[in-house]
Each structure stands twice: as C-alpha cells, then as structure tokens.
Amino acid sequence: MAQEKILIVEDEDDVIELVRYNLEKEGYLTDVAVTGREALVKAKSGVPDLVLLDLMLPEIDGLQVCKVIKNDPETAGVAVVMLTAKGTESDIVVGLEMGADDYITKPFSPRVLLARVKAVLRRQEQAGEAEKPVIRIHDIEIDTGKHRVLVRGKPIKLTSTEFNLLRFLAARPGWVFTRYQIVDAIHGNDYPVTDRSIDVQIVGLRKKLGNAGKYIETVRGVGYRFEEE
C-alpha cells in the first residue's frame, strides 16, 4: 500500500470528498487546504510528496501557490499536479512554466486521478533516470556518451538539436513540456532556437525516427511529451 503524503488544495467540498476518499482507499496519506495561503503554510510545515492544486482558490490563486512552492528550496522537489477547468489552456501552460509536473482537467474520474497521481510519483522516484548514459525506451536506444541513436538497432543520424530534444523528452516519459521549457532545456546550437522552431524540430525528428516518431506526442495547446512504456 502507498504511504506517500498528498496535500489536496481545493475549496469545493464535494471535490475534496471525492479526491480524499479515493486517495486514502489506495493507501495515501492526505491533508487538505482550502485556501492558497493555507496551502503554502501546510506545504512548508509538513512537506508532502505531492500537491493536488486547484487553480481557482481564495486569497492566493493556484498559479501563485505553484510558483512559491517551486521557488522555495525546501519544497522545490514536491510534485505539483494542477486541477484545472476546461478551456484553461493558457493557465495550464503558465503552470507548467512555473514548474508544475502535470495537470488534470475537471471533471475527472477517480481512475484518471489515481493513474495520474501514481504516474507523477513514479516519475519522481525515477528522476535519476534522466542522468543515465544510455536511455532505452520502446524500440529506441539513446547513447548520450557516444551521441548515437538506434531505432530497432538501426542508427539514425540526427543534428545536435534533434539529439538533445529527443534525449530530453525520452528521459522523462509522460511529462508534458511547453515549447519554452524545451528551448531552455536543449539550448540548441545549430541555429538560434525559438519556441516555434521547436515545432519544426519535432516534425523533422519524427520523420527521421520513422514509425518510432509516434512516441513524441503533441499535447494540444500546451506542448509535447514522450509516450510512457
């Protein structure tokens, strides 16, 4: 049974009840904050493993709460999953830019909630995987030391920017990244990189990867992610 501590930041009683019941049924320890200010106090005093963060909150909104949590050295490592209403793509992008790890769109089912929570916590545990010299996922092998990519054993010739882009995404499967986050991470040196040039790089990379290009998924209105195994 899980024993990770999850802080639920939500001001709607029915949502709190639904979320808390399903998390505790899976063995998670839970706490609740109903305002942004209370969330920051509880996140600081009893650092949780994950924060389920509604964006529409009294006193301090969820985006600001996320920013404070991620900028504080004591809580920067806490996973944050945003709870968002439909049609708030701009808020999702801003939240991801501030360091949120994932998002769930309301209304959501308990199964989706638990699946996303488990996935994010698993990624936290496997964070060190990103530093491995060789990344193997699906039928792709990325050797960071030799700067080599194999797809089903066949070498694929990539530019430096394409290689860094693939390595960044493949090392963090399931994570959603905005274009600006990708730009900051890969620091492409083939030519000046802008956020929209990432779209061009993705198209070229998918083409070179052939059938394996399908693992790079477009998250509409937000950015990109690499498909989990």
C-alpha positions in Angstrom: 0.0 0.0 0.0 1.1 3.5 -0.8 2.3 5.7 2.1 3.1 8.9 0.2 1.6 12.1 1.6 -0.6 14.2 -0.7 -1.8 17.7 0.1 -5.2 18.4 -1.5 -5.7 22.1 -2.2 -9.3 22.6 -3.1 -12.2 24.8 -1.9 -15.1 22.7 -3.1 -16.4 20.2 -0.5 -17.6 17.6 -3.0 -14.3 17.6 -4.9 -12.4 17.3 -1.6 -14.5 14.4 -0.5 -14.2 12.6 -3.9 -10.4 13.1 -4.1 -9.7 12.3 -0.4 -11.8 9.1 -0.4 -10.1 7.6 -3.4 -6.6 8.5 -2.4 -7.0 7.1 1.1 -8.6 4.0 -0.3 -5.3 3.5 -2.2 -3.3 3.9 1.0 -2.1 7.5 0.5 -1.9 9.9 3.5 -3.8 13.1 2.8 -4.2 16.6 4.2 -6.4 19.4 2.9 -6.0 23.1 2.4 -9.0 25.2 1.3 -7.1 28.5 0.5 -3.9 29.3 -1.2 -2.4 30.8 1.9 -3.2 27.7 3.9 -1.7 25.5 1.2 1.6 27.4 1.4 1.7 27.0 5.2 1.0 23.3 5.1 3.4 22.7 2.2 6.2 24.3 4.2 5.4 22.9 7.6 4.8 19.2 6.6 6.4 18.9 3.2 4.2 16.5 1.2 5.3 14.2 -1.6 2.7 15.6 -4.0 0.3 18.6 -4.1 -3.1 18.4 -5.9 -3.6 22.0 -6.6 -6.8 23.7 -7.8 -6.1 26.9 -9.7 -9.2 28.8 -8.6 -8.5 29.4 -4.9 -9.4 32.1 -2.3 -6.7 34.5 -1.1 -3.9 33.3 -3.3 -4.6 31.7 -6.7 -3.2 28.3 -7.6 -0.7 29.6 -10.1 1.0 31.8 -7.5 0.9 28.9 -5.0 2.7 26.7 -7.5 5.3 29.4 -8.2 6.1 29.8 -4.5 6.3 26.0 -3.9 8.7 25.5 -6.8 10.9 28.5 -6.0 11.3 27.6 -2.3 14.4 25.3 -1.9 12.6 23.4 0.9 9.6 22.5 -1.3 11.0 22.7 -4.9 11.2 18.9 -5.1 7.5 18.4 -4.3 5.4 17.2 -7.2 2.5 19.5 -8.2 -0.5 18.3 -10.2 -2.8 21.1 -11.2 -6.6 20.7 -11.2 -8.0 22.8 -14.0 -11.4 23.7 -15.5 -12.0 23.0 -19.2 -10.9 25.7 -21.6 -8.0 27.0 -19.5 -5.1 26.0 -21.8 -3.3 29.3 -21.0 -3.4 28.5 -17.3 -2.0 25.0 -18.0 0.9 26.5 -20.0 1.7 29.1 -17.3 1.5 26.4 -14.6 3.9 24.1 -16.4 6.2 27.0 -17.0 6.2 27.7 -13.2 7.3 24.1 -12.6 4.0 22.1 -12.2 4.6 18.4 -13.1 1.2 17.6 -14.7 -2.4 18.6 -14.8 -5.9 17.0 -14.6 -8.9 18.6 -16.3 -12.2 18.8 -14.4 -14.4 17.0 -14.3 -12.3 13.9 -13.9 -12.9 10.2 -12.9 -11.3 8.6 -9.8 -9.5 6.2 -12.2 -7.9 9.1 -14.1 -7.0 10.9 -10.8 -5.3 7.8 -9.4 -3.5 7.0 -12.6 -2.0 10.5 -12.9 -1.0 10.6 -9.3 0.7 7.3 -9.5 2.5 8.2 -12.7 3.8 11.5 -11.3 5.0 9.9 -8.1 6.7 7.2 -10.1 8.5 9.8 -12.2 9.7 11.5 -9.0 11.3 8.2 -7.9 12.8 7.7 -11.3 14.1 11.3 -11.7 17.7 9.9 -11.7 17.0 8.0 -14.9 17.4 11.3 -16.8 21.1 11.2 -16.0 21.7 7.6 -17.3 24.4 7.4 -20.0 22.1 5.2 -22.1 18.4 5.6 -22.3 16.3 2.6 -23.6 12.6 3.1 -24.2 10.2 1.4 -26.6 12.4 0.4 -29.5 14.7 3.4 -29.2 18.2 3.4 -27.6 19.9 6.8 -26.9 23.6 6.7 -26.0 24.4 10.1 -24.6 28.1 9.5 -24.4 28.5 8.3 -28.0 25.9 10.8 -29.2 24.2 7.9 -31.0 20.5 6.9 -31.6 19.4 3.5 -32.6 15.8 2.6 -33.6 15.3 -1.2 -33.7 19.1 -1.5 -33.9 19.4 0.8 -36.9 21.5 4.0 -36.4 19.6 7.3 -37.0 21.5 10.4 -38.0 20.3 13.5 -36.0 21.5 17.0 -35.7 22.8 18.2 -32.3 19.5 20.0 -31.6 17.4 17.0 -32.6 19.5 14.7 -30.5 19.2 16.9 -27.4 15.5 17.3 -28.0 14.9 13.5 -28.2 17.1 12.8 -25.2 15.3 15.4 -23.1 11.8 14.1 -23.9 12.7 10.4 -23.8 14.4 10.7 -20.4 11.1 12.0 -19.0 8.4 9.8 -20.5 4.9 11.0 -19.7 6.0 14.5 -18.7 4.3 17.4 -20.6 6.6 20.2 -21.5 5.8 23.6 -23.1 7.9 24.8 -26.0 9.7 27.4 -23.9 10.7 24.6 -21.4 12.1 22.6 -24.2 14.0 25.6 -25.6 15.5 26.2 -22.2 16.5 22.6 -21.7 18.1 21.8 -25.1 20.0 25.1 -25.8 20.2 24.2 -29.5 23.4 25.3 -31.1 22.6 24.5 -34.8 20.8 27.8 -35.2 19.1 30.3 -32.9 16.2 28.4 -31.2 12.8 30.0 -30.7 9.7 28.4 -29.2 8.1 28.0 -32.6 11.2 26.4 -34.1 10.6 23.5 -31.7 7.6 22.6 -33.8 9.8 22.4 -36.9 12.4 20.3 -35.0 9.7 18.0 -33.8 8.4 17.5 -37.4 11.9 16.7 -38.6 12.7 14.4 -35.7 9.5 12.4 -36.1 10.3 12.0 -39.8 13.8 10.7 -39.1 12.6 8.3 -36.4 10.0 6.7 -38.8 7.4 4.7 -37.0 9.1 5.5 -33.7 8.2 9.1 -34.2 4.7 8.4 -32.9 6.1 8.2 -29.4 6.5 12.0 -29.4 3.0 13.2 -28.7 1.5 16.6 -29.2 -0.5 18.0 -26.3 -2.8 20.4 -28.0 -2.4 24.0 -26.8 0.3 23.0 -24.3 3.4 21.4 -25.9 4.9 17.9 -26.2 5.6 14.7 -24.2 7.2 11.3 -24.9 4.9 8.3 -24.6 5.3 6.2 -21.5 6.0 2.5 -21.9 
